[in-house]
Amino acid sequence: MHYLWWYVPYLTAPMLIAGIAVLHVLVSHYAVGGGLFLAVETGYAYRTGNGAYLNYLRRHSAFFVLLTVAFGAITGVGIWWTIGLSSPLATEFLIRTFVFGWATEWVLFVVEILSAFIFLYYWDRLPAKTHTAVGWIYAIAAWLSLVLITGITAFMLNSGNWAKDPGFQNFWSAFFNPQFLPQTIVRTGGALLLSSLYVYLHASLTVGEEQLRTIIARRASRPAFLGVVMVILGGLGWFLSLPDLSRAALASAAVLNLMMALIIALTLLLTALLYVGPFRNPAWLSPGFAGTLLLFGLAAVGLGEFVREAVRKPYVVHNIVLGNQVFAEEVALLREDGFLQNGLWTYAWLAEKWPELIVDGRVVYQSLLKLPPKDRLLVGRAIFLHHCNDCHAAELGYSAVGPLLQGRSREMVRLRVEHLDEHYSMPPWSGTPEELELLTDYLMTIKQPLPAALRVWRHSGSEEVDLR
């Protein structure tokens, strides 16, 4: 309500965020787990005097820095860019609430960059202990970054008592929310697992000597199995810590149930393949086998991210910011005083285009209904863009409203919007009855027609009409 909307045709802004964020997560988790792997294994190679393994770790470090620092940093900035445009109210709230955490995370990010470059580019110039210590500095800084960011994203899913009790409205109660520990365990486990899968693929492509490949396969199996255990335990804690609305959304959505089943199946399959492959039979570590393992791991993590985001509805930030960029506490005011009246940009637009609708600084809502049909549609579209466009495309695209309204009469459409929150994944209607009429006007223009055969059946009165 307090910001301009960002229109992304067909795809919608949230799906653009999802595309960038998932790519970032798949690399950023490797940045954490891979850092821990390099710190542990570099120390091991120095202690055992295994020069061949140490040389491989140096090559892997170059691959690691290129992928995590270059690609990871670009996609990380991309997330900030997209969330700032598509969810400005939620972004502002999270910055204000967690400003200390964000500042600390940026310090850790600088430490990560510097230590990663020193670790790679001073490989032969530092004593073994110092070199290993630099690796651990990176690993610890990267894991702490994961912890800080997880605390914030976990708060978005379950804010606990923060929104209910002013006594809890501080950084620490927000950070240590009910989802913090389960998600930290899941993400740490996912980081360890993904790091091993990236190592397998890189080694299968760059290491030809069988003995060295065996060492790599078996050494990388340890964090992989630990990661699987952590993902399972953390995932169970994640489910048990879901708010009631999120659990209901998860249970009622067939696509989310399918995704959860796929995540479980992929995790079990990946565990079995890790055991019979790299752990028991390192010689199996061909590029095809390693690529398949990584593909399964990336798919499981990507599906998990989609489910985590989907069950957050109808909120962007649980119990605080709704999906239509309205504070939950503002809904009653907007229903009484008006959506257009209380939106900074909607009010300015109305005042400029139809100044006669504003009297003593107030929108005269009865006058809105007297506008010509073309103008009524313009106002209805503006309400749609501010109230609905954050999650829905209009006629075509992701979760487009037009096809969802097929077969509905005007009264059915109006009642559906008026009672949006009867479906718990939708934010409540946040406007006056007059604004509801104008939005309904617009929705009827984008409503898609029924398929021809069904239209014939509806008007034939016969159940024998071919519906194919």
Order of alpha helices (4+ residues) and beta strands (2+ residues): alpha-alpha-alpha-alpha-alpha-alpha-alpha-alpha-alpha-alpha-alpha-alpha-beta-beta-alpha-alpha-alpha-beta-beta-alpha-alpha-alpha-alpha-alpha-alpha
